[in-house]
Amino acid sequence: MYCFGISLTRFRERHAYISKHLAAAWGPDFEVTGFEGAVPDPDAPPQPHLTRGQIGCAMSHMAAYERLIALDLPYALIVEDDAVLPPQIHEIVAGIETSLLPGDVVLLFNWPKEIAVLSTVGAVAIGAHRLCLPMDMSGLGSTAAYVITREAAERILQINRPVAVTSDNWKYFFDHGAVTRGRVLSPNAITLKPFESTIFASGSRIAAFLKSSAVFKPLLAARRKMLTERVSANMTFVDEISPFAAQGPR
């Protein structure tokens, strides 16, 4: 499977990290890409609920989708520039690959905004992990690391241009027919390197100051690490059939 790292050259530390990490942990079949143009699109209607960073992030993921299509790939692994791949990443991805259907998205790292309820019925075992269906698509959150099929990538490009939602709004993509099925690998196979966020401070002078401060920068990184370690507490499992269990291509 081919891999796309999402990163911008202007974030030098992160770009250098993911380029080196993917070369060592993944191998030669990868490239690092991102949207380097002006944000937001001057021709797009205003989106007051989105920051410039969120719009840029969505456009960077869509840049990877464009490359996926240009290379005529059936699917790809997408990882953001703070992702840490485990030593067994190729075995995990191979297990995911065998169960993919057109329109699928599989999160290797889930950071839901609310409690995610996942079904254990029919869960696919992949090593020490389980590939689970959600009980509700709102339980899927994050684009830190995921496998996406070409069909899903093509449809997201169609419905999220100009950018209407963040790159991790999987419920929106499902509800609008871009994603056929979303699943979560549990426990998370990916960890995050504790860089400070590149998107939350967009448009905020105070937040920009905090991020650049030698005093506050390590505190922000420590807080991000703490939040990441709490992710598992936001996921619960039920012995019930997911309403998406019989979901097929639409």
FIBA-357791 format. One record per residue (C-alpha): residue number from 0; residue in three letters; x, y, z negated. Coordinates in Angstrom, 1 decimal. Each point is the difference from the previous one (the first is absolute). Last residue first. Layout:
! FIBA-357791
- NUM, ALA, X, Y, Z
...
//
This chain:
! FIBA-357791
- 249, ARG, -24.1, 3.1, 2.4
- 248, PRO, 2.5, -2.9, -0.7
- 247, GLY, -1.1, -2.1, -2.9
- 246, GLN, -1.1, 0.6, -3.5
- 245, ALA, -1.2, -3.2, -1.7
- 244, ALA, 1.9, 0.6, -3.2
- 243, PHE, -0.7, 3.8, 0.0
- 242, PRO, -2.7, -0.2, -2.6
- 241, SER, 2.7, -1.6, -2.2
- 240, ILE, -1.1, -3.3, -1.6
- 239, GLU, 0.3, 0.0, -3.7
- 238, ASP, 2.6, -1.3, -2.5
- 237, VAL, 1.0, 3.6, -1.0
- 236, PHE, 3.3, 1.7, -0.2
- 235, THR, 1.1, 3.4, -1.4
- 234, MET, 2.3, 2.6, 1.3
- 233, ASN, 0.7, 3.4, -1.5
- 232, ALA, 2.3, -1.4, -2.7
- 231, SER, 2.3, -1.3, 2.7
- 230, VAL, 0.8, 3.6, 1.0
- 229, ARG, 1.4, 0.9, -3.5
- 228, GLU, 3.6, -0.5, 1.1
- 227, THR, -0.5, 2.5, 2.8
- 226, LEU, -1.2, 2.6, -2.4
- 225, MET, 3.1, -0.4, -2.1
- 224, LYS, 2.3, 0.2, 3.0
- 223, ARG, -1.8, 3.2, 1.2
- 222, ARG, 0.3, 1.5, -3.5
- 221, ALA, 3.8, -0.8, 0.0
- 220, ALA, 0.4, 1.7, 3.4
- 219, LEU, -1.8, 3.1, -1.2
- 218, LEU, 2.1, 0.1, -3.1
- 217, PRO, 3.2, -0.4, 2.1
- 216, LYS, -1.1, 3.0, 2.1
- 215, PHE, -1.0, 2.2, -2.9
- 214, VAL, 3.4, 1.1, -1.2
- 213, ALA, 1.9, 0.3, 3.3
- 212, SER, -3.0, 1.9, 1.3
- 211, SER, -0.8, -0.5, 3.7
- 210, LYS, -3.2, -2.0, -0.7
- 209, LEU, -1.1, 2.3, -2.7
- 208, PHE, 0.5, 3.0, 2.3
- 207, ALA, -2.1, -1.6, 2.8
- 206, ALA, -2.7, -0.8, -2.5
- 205, ILE, -0.2, 3.6, -1.0
- 204, ARG, 0.1, 1.3, 3.6
- 203, SER, -2.9, -2.4, 1.0
- 202, GLY, -0.8, -0.3, 3.7
- 201, SER, 1.2, -3.6, 0.2
- 200, ALA, 1.0, -1.2, -3.5
- 199, PHE, -1.8, -3.4, 0.2
- 198, ILE, 1.6, -1.1, 3.3
- 197, THR, 3.7, -0.7, -0.5
- 196, SER, -0.4, -1.9, -3.3
- 195, GLU, 2.9, -0.3, -2.3
- 194, PHE, 2.2, -3.0, 0.7
- 193, PRO, -0.4, -2.9, -2.4
- 192, LYS, 0.7, -2.9, 2.3
- 191, LEU, -3.2, -1.8, 0.4
- 190, THR, -0.6, -3.8, -0.4
- 189, ILE, -1.4, -2.3, 2.7
- 188, ALA, -1.5, -3.4, -0.4
- 187, ASN, -2.9, 1.3, -2.0
- 186, PRO, -1.6, -2.8, -2.0
- 185, SER, -2.1, -0.6, 2.0
- 184, LEU, -0.1, 0.5, 3.7
- 183, VAL, -3.0, 2.0, 0.9
- 182, ARG, -2.4, -0.4, 2.9
- 181, GLY, -1.9, 2.3, 2.5
- 180, ARG, -2.2, -1.3, 2.8
- 179, THR, -1.3, 1.5, 3.2
- 178, VAL, 1.8, 3.4, -0.2
- 177, ALA, -0.9, 2.7, 2.4
- 176, GLY, -3.8, -0.4, -0.2
- 175, HIS, -0.8, 3.3, -1.7
- 174, ASP, -0.8, -1.6, -3.4
- 173, PHE, 3.2, -2.0, 0.1
- 172, PHE, 2.1, 3.1, 0.8
- 171, TYR, -1.7, 2.0, -2.7
- 170, LYS, 0.5, -2.8, -2.5
- 169, TRP, 3.6, -0.2, 1.0
- 168, ASN, 0.7, 3.6, -1.0
- 167, ASP, 3.8, -0.5, -0.2
- 166, SER, 1.0, 2.2, 2.9
- 165, THR, -1.9, 2.9, -1.4
- 164, VAL, -3.2, 1.2, 1.7
- 163, ALA, -1.2, 2.2, 2.8
- 162, VAL, 3.2, 0.3, 2.1
- 161, PRO, -0.8, 1.1, 3.5
- 160, ARG, 0.1, -2.8, 1.0
- 159, ASN, -1.1, -2.4, -2.7
- 158, ILE, -2.6, -2.0, 2.0
- 157, GLN, 2.0, -1.0, 3.1
- 156, LEU, 3.4, -0.5, -1.6
- 155, ILE, -1.7, -2.1, -2.7
- 154, ARG, -1.5, -2.1, 2.8
- 153, GLU, 3.3, -0.8, 1.7
- 152, ALA, 1.7, -0.8, -3.3
- 151, ALA, -2.8, -2.4, -1.0
- 150, GLU, 0.2, -1.8, 3.3
- 149, ARG, 3.8, -0.2, -0.2
- 148, THR, -0.1, -1.7, -3.3
- 147, ILE, 1.3, 1.6, -3.2
- 146, VAL, 2.2, -1.5, -2.6
- 145, TYR, 0.5, 2.2, -3.1
- 144, ALA, 2.5, 1.8, -2.2
- 143, ALA, -0.2, 3.3, -1.8
- 142, THR, -3.3, 0.9, 1.8
- 141, SER, -2.0, 0.1, -3.2
- 140, GLY, -3.6, -0.8, -1.1
- 139, LEU, -2.4, -2.9, 0.4
- 138, GLY, -2.6, -0.4, -2.7
- 137, SER, -2.3, 2.4, 1.8
- 136, MET, -0.5, -2.9, 2.5
- 135, ASP, -2.2, -1.7, -2.5
- 134, MET, 0.1, -3.6, -1.3
- 133, PRO, 3.5, -0.2, 1.3
- 132, LEU, 1.5, -3.0, 1.9
- 131, CYS, 3.0, -1.6, -1.4
- 130, LEU, 3.4, -1.2, 1.2
- 129, ARG, 1.5, -1.7, -3.0
- 128, HIS, 3.7, 0.2, -0.9
- 127, ALA, 2.6, -2.3, -1.5
- 126, GLY, 0.6, -1.6, 3.3
- 125, ILE, -2.7, 1.0, 2.4
- 124, ALA, -3.3, -1.5, -1.3
- 123, VAL, -3.1, 1.1, 2.0
- 122, ALA, -3.0, 1.0, -2.2
- 121, GLY, -3.1, -1.9, 1.0
- 120, VAL, -1.8, 1.2, -3.1
- 119, THR, 2.3, 2.1, -2.2
- 118, SER, -1.9, 3.2, 0.8
- 117, LEU, 1.5, 3.4, -0.8
- 116, VAL, -1.4, 2.8, -2.0
- 115, ALA, 2.0, 3.2, 0.3
- 114, ILE, -0.4, 2.5, -2.8
- 113, GLU, 0.2, 3.5, 1.4
- 112, LYS, 2.6, 1.9, 2.1
- 111, PRO, 1.4, -3.3, 1.1
- 110, TRP, 3.8, -0.5, 0.2
- 109, ASN, 0.4, -3.1, 2.0
- 108, PHE, 3.4, -1.2, 1.4
- 107, LEU, 0.2, -2.8, 2.5
- 106, LEU, -3.2, 1.3, 1.6
- 105, VAL, -1.4, -2.1, 2.8
- 104, VAL, -1.9, 1.7, 2.9
- 103, ASP, -1.9, -2.1, 2.5
- 102, GLY, -1.7, 1.2, 3.3
- 101, PRO, 0.7, -3.2, 1.8
- 100, LEU, 0.5, -2.9, -2.4
- 99, LEU, 3.1, -0.8, -2.0
- 98, SER, 0.3, -3.2, -2.0
- 97, THR, 3.4, -1.3, 1.3
- 96, GLU, 1.5, 3.5, -0.1
- 95, ILE, -0.5, 0.3, -3.8
- 94, GLY, 2.0, -3.1, -0.7
- 93, ALA, 2.8, 1.3, 2.3
- 92, VAL, -0.1, 3.3, -1.7
- 91, ILE, 0.6, -1.6, -3.4
- 90, GLU, 2.8, -2.2, 1.3
- 89, HIS, 1.7, 3.0, 1.6
- 88, ILE, -0.3, 2.0, -3.2
- 87, GLN, 1.6, -2.6, -2.2
- 86, PRO, 2.8, 2.3, -1.2
- 85, PRO, -2.5, 2.6, -1.1
- 84, LEU, -0.5, 3.3, 2.0
- 83, VAL, 0.4, 3.3, -1.8
- 82, ALA, -2.3, 2.7, 1.4
- 81, ASP, 0.8, 3.7, -0.4
- 80, ASP, 0.2, 0.7, 3.7
- 79, GLU, -3.3, -1.3, 0.9
- 78, VAL, -0.4, -3.5, 1.4
- 77, ILE, -2.0, -1.2, 3.0
- 76, LEU, 0.1, -3.7, 1.0
- 75, ALA, -1.1, -0.6, 3.6
- 74, TYR, -2.8, -1.6, 2.1
- 73, PRO, -0.7, -1.2, 3.5
- 72, LEU, 2.9, 2.0, 1.4
- 71, ASP, -0.1, 1.6, 3.5
- 70, LEU, 3.1, 2.2, -0.7
- 69, ALA, -2.0, 3.1, 0.9
- 68, ILE, -2.9, -1.3, -2.2
- 67, LEU, 2.2, -0.3, -3.1
- 66, ARG, 1.7, 3.3, 0.8
- 65, GLU, -3.4, 1.7, 0.0
- 64, TYR, -0.9, -1.6, -3.3
- 63, ALA, 3.3, 1.3, -1.4
- 62, ALA, -0.9, 3.5, 1.1
- 61, MET, -3.4, -0.6, -1.7
- 60, HIS, 1.8, -0.6, -3.2
- 59, SER, 1.9, 3.3, 0.4
- 58, MET, -3.3, 1.8, 0.9
- 57, ALA, -1.6, -1.2, -3.3
- 56, CYS, 3.1, 1.2, -2.0
- 55, GLY, -0.1, 3.4, 1.7
- 54, ILE, -3.6, 0.4, -0.8
- 53, GLN, 0.6, -1.0, -3.6
- 52, GLY, 3.0, 2.4, -0.2
- 51, ARG, -2.0, 2.9, 1.4
- 50, THR, -2.5, -0.6, -2.8
- 49, LEU, -3.4, -1.5, 0.7
- 48, HIS, -3.4, 1.0, -1.5
- 47, PRO, 0.1, 3.3, 1.9
- 46, GLN, 0.0, -1.7, 3.4
- 45, PRO, 0.0, 2.7, 2.6
- 44, PRO, -1.1, -0.9, 3.5
- 43, ALA, 2.9, -1.2, 2.2
- 42, ASP, 1.5, 2.1, 2.8
- 41, PRO, 2.7, 1.4, -2.2
- 40, ASP, 1.1, -3.6, -1.0
- 39, PRO, 1.0, 0.1, -3.6
- 38, VAL, 2.9, -0.4, -0.1
- 37, ALA, 2.7, 0.8, 2.6
- 36, GLY, 1.9, -3.0, 1.3
- 35, GLU, 2.3, -2.6, -1.6
- 34, PHE, -2.6, -2.8, -0.1
- 33, GLY, 1.8, -3.1, -1.3
- 32, THR, 2.2, -2.9, 1.1
- 31, VAL, 2.6, -2.4, -1.3
- 30, GLU, 0.6, -3.1, 2.1
- 29, PHE, 0.0, -3.7, -0.7
- 28, ASP, 1.0, -3.4, 1.3
- 27, PRO, 3.7, 0.1, -1.0
- 26, GLY, -0.3, -1.5, -3.4
- 25, TRP, -2.6, 0.3, -2.8
- 24, ALA, 1.9, 0.4, -3.3
- 23, ALA, 3.3, 1.5, 1.2
- 22, ALA, -1.0, 2.0, 3.0
- 21, LEU, -3.3, 0.9, -1.8
- 20, HIS, 1.9, 1.3, -3.0
- 19, LYS, 2.4, 2.1, 2.0
- 18, SER, -2.7, 1.8, 2.0
- 17, ILE, -2.2, 0.2, -3.0
- 16, TYR, 2.7, 1.7, -2.1
- 15, ALA, 1.3, 2.4, 2.6
- 14, HIS, -3.5, 1.3, 0.7
- 13, ARG, -0.8, 0.3, -3.7
- 12, GLU, 3.1, 2.0, -0.7
- 11, ARG, -0.2, 2.1, 3.1
- 10, PHE, -3.7, 1.1, -0.2
- 9, ARG, 0.5, 2.2, 3.1
- 8, THR, 0.4, -3.2, 2.0
- 7, LEU, -3.6, -1.1, -0.6
- 6, SER, -1.0, -3.4, -1.1
- 5, ILE, -2.3, -2.9, 0.7
- 4, GLY, 1.9, -3.3, 0.5
- 3, PHE, -1.5, -2.2, 2.8
- 2, CYS, 0.6, -3.7, -0.1
- 1, TYR, -0.3, -2.6, 2.8
- 0, MET, -1.2, -3.5, -0.8
//
